[in-house]
Structures are given as structure tokens and as C-alpha cells.
Amino acid sequence: MPVLRVALDLPLHRFFDYVENSASTAEIGLRVRVPFGRGEKIGVIVDVVDESDWPAAQLKPAIEILRDLSPLPADFFRLCAFASSYYQAAPGEVIMQALPAGLKRLDPPARRQARAIKPTAAAARPCLTAEQAAAIAAIDLSGGFSAHLLYGVTGSGKTEVYLRLIEQVLASGRQVLLLVPEINLTPQLEGRVRARFPEAGVISLHSELAEAARERNWRAAFAGQASIVLGTRLAIFVPLPRLGLIVVDEEHDASFKQQDGMRYSARDVAVFRAHQLGIPVLLGSATPALESWANAQGGRYRLLTLKERANPAAVLPAVHIVDTRRLALKEGVGEPLLAAIRERLARGEQSLVFLNRRGYAPVLACPACGWVSRCTRCAANMVLHLADRRLRCHHCGCEHRIPRSCPTCGNQDIHPFGRGTQRLEGWLQEQFPEARILRVDRDAVKSRKQWEAVLERIYGGAADILVGTQMLAKGHDFPKLTLVGVLGADAALFAADWRAPERLFSQLMQVAGRAGRAELKGEVVVQTQYPDHPLFTALAAHDYRGFAAQQLAEREQAGFPPYTFQAVLRAEAPDMAAAIAFLQQAAALPAVAGHPKVMIYDPVPMKLARLANLERGQLLVESASRPALQAFLPDWREAIEGLKAPARLRWHIEVDPLEF
């Protein structure tokens, strides 16, 4: 009797064999209900073989083969096999996480038809600039695989380039996958795509969707009923029968990197998938990731450039670097920025004050004994959220009521130190009582509905001053916004993370790009104690190329990516000694000696050494050769799996880590 080889959602690098149920014939790619332990699981058939490596007496029969969905295609399995191999993830986890939750449940909810969206007239197409037309002409949609990096300044019309290419792909009867980094970018972009292609069948896939809606959209994409799929990182694995183009918008964004489970980069998987299918992939950004920029400079990607804003009346904003060493700051705000806000209020224009720190204050402290509001579960401080009367850890979610007095010495005169968006919002309201101030951060905007309501208020002119975090830094086009003020940018200049300057520059360039995107001229005021720092010099000149060249030269000299390739082994345990001891064992395994081109560093605590009551250590692995690193990792992982680890210790390998 044939044997079914089944992928299950388990962290094991193997498949499971079951005897085929005689009542039905199995096919590769179908889902199947099987017994597992004392219960049952839903899995996917990855192969049908004549014999198993296990004795026939030990094999259990499959319970039911599910046929409510066509078999998953061969290219889906090849993509999952690549992700499993490259990122050292269990193959069953990769395959099963690519499916919506409803297809993995033993008791799926009743499915209903989606409400039909009434077609509307297609929105008018704006005229292309010469740069946009040249970028579109450079991409051969029928010429097989090609990778392109679209580098365009903020407001240069990258989205219009995407839409024109999508139009050509749809005309050839094929599908498009458009990836965005965050859910907050989805409503605005989805609205533009639907308006341009009202009859194309546009669906979105992201974590804010209800389970039933996500499954419904996934099925429409898989069946080819949806021609445009707009989604966040997990959408890269959606099987699409007629895929003709992949677009990755804001490709530099760290949100494309999954930080738990299978730790993969959706941007990099997108490039592999395009190569696998022989189709073009387009990566777009105003501040490309330095790895992508290096690929473009080295000829692996074709560089397409948009140097000017698409609106002829819109010019790049003037950037003023304000030296705060000579200013008396009030709640972190200097008089030049206050004067600029007053000027915008008088003209009926909007201002954005950017502070990438939510809450009221980063810490509550006692000046008498030195007590600070540390999280009891993490190596981090608890943030004061005065509006909720809570202290909250932004890492593990732990929260407490604000103490009436110091828990250590009883002093009732405890103070908040530093400032967050809540505190800044309250102070600005005192300075400008006539202004309508709107705070936009993850405390104020927690759902898609709230986000859409906030966007409506901004577009409708119902807010004069926006106080926001990075939620407002990218992808948004607010015609009345003419001033951006940046607070608290200096901390990242001297961070231990060598990627910090790249992230800061990208963040500042993106938020600066919100100003003056229409006919009204824009201005950016950046407060800093280091006005002569090369990063701010490049920012004032809108010189991404110069900044990227300087950063890449430093990385090449230091031997950092993209000039070397890295993986990291992390271990979490109730105490740090156990985590470090396990990492030392892993570093001393015999498998290491057989790979001389790979260097293993000493184990050290992670930057956030304690998270949710677990101590965390890490071990960096590095090689100048990607093939050498990839040849080493499977042997090493298999050897690590053979180590006897403490019962409560957990470990994982992350390839191409973004942070340490």
C-alpha cells in the first residue's frame, strides 16, 4: 500500500510517514488529516512512496485526505525547500506557516462568500515624467528573470512606476505580487491600486485580517481569481498560478525580516522566487538597504533612478540642522522649531513633530535613592504611560500601575525622565492651545479602522500638528504637510549596533520626505548636538549616494556585511550560565573543525540580555564566502540537535541577522 510522506507544523527536520487510506487516492500537495500522538493534526502530502524507512507495523493510516483545495504546486514546494535549506528552518514549519490558519485547523469555521465590491470607473493615469518612463521601459516583463532596484527620492512617483508595470502584466493575463513592509501602508496603497484597476481582483494579505477573510483572500490568489495580491512579508509564500511580476516596496524596511519562527527575509526570498519562476522583481526605496545598493553597484541588480519629484511644482524640502548646544530647550523643543510651527499654523498648513519614542516618558525614577522603573522580566526599563496610569514594558508587555511613592525608599517625589510622544503632545497643546494636535503612534492607533480614521482626519485637514513615531515616516502623501521637526535623533549615532547609522539615516530621509510633496514648499528642522556629523551633512544635501558610499567603505574595511556573511546561534534559558555553557558546547563540536573558512566567535549575552524571564546569549558565525557558510550550517545544526540541552533551554539559528 502506498506511503504518504507528510509535512507537519513541527520544529523537526523530517517528514512523517503514514499509510494511505484505501478509501481515497492521494496526490502530492493535498492536505491530509493524520493521527499524531494522542491527537490529530493537519499536514500536507509532500510525496507518495512505495516503502517507508520505518517498519510497516509502526505506520498509522491517514484519517482523511482533504480535497476542498487543489493540490499545492511544485514551485511552491521548491520555494519552501529553498527557505528551509537557506534559513535552517524545519521544512514542515515552512510549508505549514505559508498556509492561512483556517486551512490548518481540525475544525475550520464555516466559510462564506466575500461581499462583492462594486466596480467603479478606473482612476485617471497621471502623466509620466521622463525618468519614470525610462524606468518602466528598462524592465522587460517578458524577458525572463531580472532584478531591478528603483532608487527614487521621496515623492518621485515610484508607486506610479509600479502601477504602470502592473497594467502591462495584467494585460498579458498574469498576476502581480506587491509586498509592503507594514500593515499601516496597506490601506492607502490598496486604495490606489483598486482605483486604478477596479475589475482586476485586488486582495490583501496581512495579520490584521480576520481568519476567515485571510483564508478567503488566500484561496482567491491561489485559484488565480485575484490578479493583484497586496501583502506583508508572509505573502511571499502565497502560491500564484500566473505570477508575472514581484514588487517589493520600501525594500529597505526591517519589517521584511521575520524575527521569530522561521527567521527569513521576504525581500531576499522574493528575489529567489523571481529567479525560480523566470520573472522580473522590482525593489523600490528612497533609501535602499546597503546590501541592495551594493548589489546594484556590483551589477547583480540593475539600478533605475528617479532624481526629481513627480509633481513639477514640488521640490525636495530644505533641511536645516539646528545645533541644540546653544539653545535653551523646553521639553526637548528649540525655539527655531517652535517658530516654524507658528508660521505653519498662521498659514493653515500642517506640521509633523517626529519623536520615535512612544509613551509619556522612557522611565520613572526616584532622585532620592536612584530607583528606576525596571521591568522585572526583562533587562529594560518600563515606560511611563501617563494617560493609562500604567508602567509598561515595550519588550514583553508586562505592566503595572504607577506607584504613589518610591517602592524602595518611600519618597513621594518621583519623576518621569525623558520624553515620549504623549508628553510631547500635552506640552505642544499648552504652547498652541488653538491648534488641533493629533498623536499617531501604536498606543493611539491599534487597528486598521483606527488607522483609516486617522488618515481621513489628516487628509481632511482636521489636524494642524501631528506628533508621531515611525508610523508616519514612510509611504504617506499628505498635501498640506509642509514642516517636519525631528527630535531625539542623536542616540542612534553612537549605538553599539553597526547598522544604527543606516537605520537612522533611512528613518530621517523618509520622515523628511513627508514635507512639501505637493505645490507647497517643505522644510525640515533636525535638532542635534552633533551638527557636523557626516550623517547630518548627507541628510541636509539629500545625498543618499554619498552616505551609502561612506558606509559601505567603512563596512568593507571592518569586514561587515555585505562583504561578509553571518549567522547567529541564540540560546535562551532561565539563567545566563546555562545559555553560555550550551553555546560553548556548540562552538566546540567536531563539525566546526571541518569548515576552516568559517569563523566562530565567543558566546556573549545579547544586547537585551533578559527578555520575559529568560536570559539570552548568542554566538556569531561568519565567513567571507556565502557557499562556505551554507555548507557549514546544516552539519552544525544537526550536531547541535544531538547535544543534551537543559529542559528549559531553547535555541535557534538565524541566517543574515539584522540585530544582535
N, C-alpha and C positions, 0 to 999 in steps of 0.2 A: 504493500500500500504506500502511495507517495507520502513523503515527509515535508511538512511546511516549515520553512525557516522564517521565524517571526521576529520583528523588531519591537521591543517593549521599552517604555519610558523608564529606563533604569540606568544608573551610572556604572554600567558594566560594559567592557569592550568585547561583547559577544552577542550573538543572536540565540534564540531559543527554538528548539525543535518540537513539533507536535505532529501527531498522526492526523492525516486528512480525514475529515468527517465524510463517510461514504455517501451521505445524502446530497452532497454538492461537490462541484469541481472547483478547485482553487485556481486563482490566477495571481501572478505577481502584481503587487500594487493594490490589492484589495485589503480592506480592514478585516480583522478577524477577532472574535471573542474567544479567549482561551482561559483555562484554569491556571491559577498561579498561587502557590502556597495554599492558604485556606480560602482564598477568594478568587476573583476573576479580574482580568484586565483586557483592555482593547489594544491590539497591536496591528502591525502592518506586515503583510507577507512580502518578504524580500527575495525569496527563492523557493522553488519546489524541486526537491531532490529525491532520488530513489532510495538512498540509505542515509542513516544518521551516524555520526561518530559515537553516539550513545547507544547502549543496548536497547533493543526494541521494547523490552519489558518495562523500561523506565520512562518511555514516552507516553504522554497523555493525549487523548484525542482532542482536537479543537472543538469548541462548543458550537460555534456558528460563524459562517463566512458572511460578512455584511456586503450587500450589493446595492445599497442606496446611492452609491457613488461610483463613477467609472474608475478603473484601475489608475493609480498614480503612474505617470510616465517615466521612461528610462532616464530622461535628462534630469528629472527631479532627484532620482537616486544617485546619479553621478555628482550632482551638486552637493548633496548631503554627504557623500563619501569623501569629497574634497574637504568639506568643512570639518568632518570628523578627523580626517588624517592630519590636516594642517594645524588645527587648533587643539588636537589631542583630546577630543570630546568623544564620549561614548556614542557609537553610531545610532543606537536606539533613541537616545535623548535628542539627537539632531533631527532624526526623521519625525519623531512624535511632537517635538516642540514646534515644528513647522505647520502642524495642523491646528485648526481652531479648537477651543476647549470642547465644543459641542460634539465634535467627531471623535473625541477620546473618552466620552462618558459612557458608562454602562447603562445609564437611564437618561438618554438625551431628551431635552424638553420638546414639546410639540412645536413643529415648525409651521410658520405661516408665511404667506406671500408678502413680499415687501410692497409698501404703498407705491403706486406708480407716480413718478414725477412728471408733471405736465410739461411737455416740451415748450420751449419759448423760442423766440427768434434769436438767431445767433448774434452775439455781440459783434460790433464793427471791429475790424482789424486796424490798428494804428499803422501809420507809415513807418517803414523801417529806416533806420539810419544806415549809412554806408558800411559802418563797422558791423552792425547786426546782419546785413545782407551778406557780407563777406564771410562771417562766421557760419551762417546757415549753408552757404554754397560749399564751404570747406568740408562738410560732413556728408559722405557718400552713404546713404541709407541702404543701398543695395550692394555695396562692395565688400561685404564680409566684416570681420571684426576690425574695429578701430577704436582707440581710446583717445578722447579729447578732453583737455582742461580749458574750460571757458573762464578766463580771468577777466572780470568786469568790475569797474568801480561801482560803488553803491548807486543805485538809480540809473544804471546804464542800460537796463532793459534785458537782463538775462532771461527773465520769465517769458518775454515775447519771443526770444530765440527758441525757448523750449516749445512754446505753443505752435510756432510755425513748423518746427520739426515734427511735432505730434500730428499736425494737419497732414503732412506728407505721409507719415506712417499709416494713419487711418485710411488715407486714400488708396494705399496698397493692400488694404484688408488685414492689417496686422495690429497687434496690441502694443501698448506702451506701459512701462512701469516707471513711475515718478516717485522717488524717495525724498522725504523731507526729514530733518532731524528731530523735530518735536511736534507734538500734537497741536501746540498753540499756533503753529504756522499753517495747519491744515485748513481751517475754515476759510481764510482769506484766499489761499491758493485754490482750494476746491471750488470756491465761488467763481473765480476767474476761469477755471477750466470748464466748469459746467456752462457758464455763459457763452464761452467760445464754441463748445461742442455739445449743444443741448440734446442731441439724439445719439451720442456716441456710446452711452452706457458708462458713466463715471461712477466708480465706487471707491470708498476709502477704507483703509485697514489700520487701526491703531487701538491702543489699550483702553481708550475712553468709550469705545463702542460696547454696547451690551452684548452678552454672549450670543444671543440669537441673531443680532444684526451682524456681528462679525462673521459668524458661520455662513449667513445668507450671502454676504458680500464675497467671502472666500469661494463659495460654490459658484457664484456668478463669474468670478475671474477664471476659475478652473474650467468651467464649461465653455469659456470663450464668449459669454454673453456680455461681459463688460470689456470694452475696448481700452479703457484707461483706468489703471489702478494707481491710486494715490495713497501712499502709506509711509509709516515709520519703519525702523530698521528690520523688524521681523518679516515685513512684506517681501523682502528679497528672496525668500524661500517659496513664495506662492507659485505653484505650477501654472504656467500660462501657455496654452497650446499654440498661440500665434505671435509670440513675443518678437517684436522687431526693433525695439529701442529701449535702453535703460538710461534714465536721467537721475543724477544724484545732486539735489540742490543743497547749497550750503555744505559742500562736501568736507569742509574743514572741521565741522562740528563734532565735539567729543561724544555727543549723544548717539552717534552711529556705532559706537563701541559698546557692546553688551558687557556689563560688569558683574553678572552672576550667571549661574548655569553654564551653558556653553559660551565662553567669552570670545566673541567674534567681532570683526569689523564689517559692518554691512557695506561700507564703501568698497573695501577690498574684495569681498565676496561678489559684489556687483561687477567688478572688472573681470573676475574669473568667469562668472556666469555669461557675460557677453562674449568672452573668448570661446567658451564652450559651445555656445549657440551660433557663433559667427555673425554677430550683430554689433552695431556701434554702442558705445557707452559714453555719456557726456557727464563730466564732473564740473559743477559750476560753483564759483565763490568769488567774493570780493577780496578775500584774504585766504588763498588756498593753503591747505596743510603743507608744511615744508617738505614732507615726503612726496606729495603730489607735484609740488613745484620742482623738486629735484628730478622727478621722472620726466617732467616736461622739458627741463633744461638738458637732460640727457638723451632726449629723443624717444623715450618709451611712450610718452603721451604727446599728442600734437597740441601746441599752445594756440588758443584763439583769444584775442584781446579786444575788450571794449574799453577804450580810454575815456570816453566822454559820456555824460548823462544823456539818456534818450530824449528827454524833453529839452528842446533847444533853449528854452528860457531858464532852465535850471542849471546852475553851476555848482561845483563842489563847494561845501561850506568853508569859510575861513576858520582856521583853527588857531586859537590863542592859548598859549601855555602861560599860566599865571603862577608866578613864584610866591608861594604862601609863606616863605620865611620872613617876608617883610610885611605881612598882612596880619591884622587882628581878626581872627576867625570867630564867628558866632555860630555855634552848633556845626562847625566844620565848613561853613559857607563864608566866602570872602565878599567884600563889597563889590568888586567888578562883576561877579555873577549876579548879585542882588540887583545891581543897576541894570544889567541886561534883561533880567526878568521883568523889572518895572517897565522897561521900554516895550517889551512884547505885550504886556498887559494893556498898555496905553494904545497899542496898535491893533488889539484884538487878535493877536497871534498866540500860538501855543508854545510852551516851554517844557522841556523834559530835564529833570534833575536825576541823574543816574547815580545810584549807590547800590552796589551789588552785595548788600547785606540786609536781609530781612529781619523783622522783629523790631523791638524798641531799642535795645542795646545788646551788644555781644556778651556782656557779663554783668552780674550784680556782685558787688564787693563791699566788704567792711573795712573802712580806713583804720579802725582801732586795732584789730588783730590780724588783718590780712586775709580773712576768709573770702573765698570767691565761690561762685555758684558752679561748682564742677559737677559733671554727670557722674553718678555712682556706678554706671555701667560702662562708660567709655572714657578714654583719655582726652576729653574735650570739655569745654565749658558749656553750661546750659544758658541759652539765650533768653533774655527777658522779653516777654510778650505782654506789654502792659495792658493792652486792650482786653486780653483774655484773662488777665491776672494770673498768668502762668509762667513758670520757667520751663523751657522746652529744649531738649537735645535735638539738633538737626541731623544727627547721625543715626541714632537708634529709636527716636520717637518718644523716649521717656520724658515725662513731665511731672511737675509738682506745683502746688500753689506757692505764691510768693510769700516768703516768711515775713512775719511782722517785725522780727528783730534778728540779729545775727545768731545763727544756730550755735556758734562757738562761744562767743563772749556775752551775748545778750544785748549788745549795742543796738539801739533802735534807729540809729542814723546810718543806715546802709544806703549805698548809692549805685545807680547804673553808671557804667563806664563805657565810653564809646557810643556810637550811634548806629541805628538801623533805619529802615525806611519808615517805620511807624513814628519814631521820634522826629525824624526829619519832616514828615507830613504835618505833625502837630505844630512844629516850630514855624514852618512856612505859612501855615494858616494864621498864626499870630502876626506874622510880618505882613501878610497880604490878606486881610480879612474879607476883602471884596472878591477875592479870586475863588474860582471853583477848582479845588485840588482833588486829584484822583490818584490814589496809590494803586500800583499794579505790581503785585508780587504773588508768590504761591500761597500766602496767607489770605489775600484778598480775592484771588481768582483760583478756585479749586476745581472747576468743572468746565466743560466745553460751553455750556449755556452761559455761565458767568463770563467766560472769555468773550463770547459773541456779544453779550450785553455791554462789556467794557469797550470793545472795538466800536460798537454803534455810538456810544457816548463820545468817543474821541473823534470819530468821523463827523458826527453831528455838531461838533463844536461845543459840546456840553461840558468840556473841561478846559481850564486855562493853563494849569500847571500839572504835569504828570510827574509823579515820584515813582521811579521804577527800578527793577533789577534787570538781569539779562533777558527776562521775558520780553522786554521791549527793544532789545538790542539788534534784532535781525529780522529781515524779511517783511517788515511792515512799511507801509507807504502812507504817511499822514500829511496831507497837503498843507495844513495850517501850521505844522510844527516847524519853527524856524530857529529855535535855540536849544542846544543841548549843553548842560553843565555836568561835569564829571567830578565826583568826589571819591576820595579814598582809593586812588589807583596805585599809590606808592608801595603798598605792602607786597605786591607781587614782584616788584623789581629785584628783591633780594631773597626770594623764596629758595628753599633747598631744591625744589623741583626744577630741573634744567629746561623743562618745557614751559615754565611760567612766563617768560618774556613773549613767547609765541602766542600763548593764550591771551595775555594782556593786550598785546598789540592788535590781535584779531578782534577782541571784545571792544576796544576803544574805536577802531576803524568802523566796526559795524554800528555801534551806537552813534558815532559821529555822522554816519551816513543817513540817519533818520532826519537830519535837518536840511531844509531847503530843497526838497525833492520836486517841488512844483515851481511856479513863477516867482515865489517869494524867496529872497536870499536867506541863506542859512549861516549860522555862526555856532562855533563850538568853543566852550571855555573849559579847559582842563586845569584843575588845581593840582599843584605838585610842589614838593620841597626839592626836587631834582630837575629843574627846568633844562639843564644842559645834558641830560641823559640822552644817548643816541636814539633810544626808542621814541622819546617825545619829539626829537628833531625830525625823525622819519614820519611821525604821525602828523606834524604840522605841515609837512610837504606832501602829504598823501603818497608817500614813497614806499609802497609795499615792496617793490623790486629791490630797492636799496637795503631795506630791513631784512628781507629774505636772504640776500647775498651775504650780509654780515653774519646772520645767524648760522647759515649753512657753513660758512668758513670756520666759525667757532666750533661747530659740531664735528666737522671733519678733523680739525686739529685735536679735539678731545676724544675722538673715536665714539661718538654718539650716533644713533640712527638719524638719517638714513644711510650712514656709512658703516654701520654695524647692525647686527640683527640680534634680538634679545628675546628671552623667555624668562619667566619668573615662577619659581615654586613657592607657594604660600602655605603656611600651616597655622591653624587656629586651635588653641587648647585652653583649658581653664587656667593654666599657669604658663608663663613665658619659657621657663626652663624646659618643659616638655616639648614645646614647639621648636625651640632652638635645637634640642637634642635630636629630634626627628629630622630636621633639616641637615644636621651634621652627618647623620647616618646616610641620608640620601646623597650627600656630596661625596661620601667615601665608598659608594657602591662600585663594584668591579666594572660595571657597564661604562663608567666615566673614563676609565683608562684607555678604552678602545677608540676614543674620539679626540685625538690631540689638537684638532682645530677648534675645539670648544673650550671656553674658559668658564670655570665655576668660581664665583666669589664666596666669601664667608657669609654665613647666615647672620642677619641683623633684624632687630624689631622693625616693623613697618612704621611709617610716619604717624599714622593713627594707630598706636600700638595696642590699644584696647578698644574693642567695639562689642557692645551688647554682652558684656561679661566674659568675653573671650580674648585672650592675649594672642597677638598676631605677629608672626615672624615671616621672613622671606629670604629667598636665595636667588640671586641673579645669575642667569646663564647667558653667555654672549659668544658670538662668533662673527668673524668678518665675512663668512660665507653662509648664505641662507640655506643652500643644499646641505652643507655640513651640519647646521643646526637641526634641520628637519630630519636628517638621518639619525642624529643622536637622540632626539626626544622620544620616539616610540620605544627604543631599547631601555632608555632611562625610566620612562613611565612604567613599563612592565616590571622593571626591577623594583621600583618604589612600591608597586602594588603588592610585592612579596614581602615587604617589611612588616614586622609586627608593631603596629602603632597603638598607643593608648586608646581606650574605648571611646573617649570623648574628643579625640583629636580628629580634625577634618583637614584635608589638603586638596589643592588643585594646582594645575599648571596653566598659566596664561601666556599665550604667544603674542608678541608685539604689544607689550603692556604700554598703557598711556601714563600710568602713575605708579608710584612706589610707596 
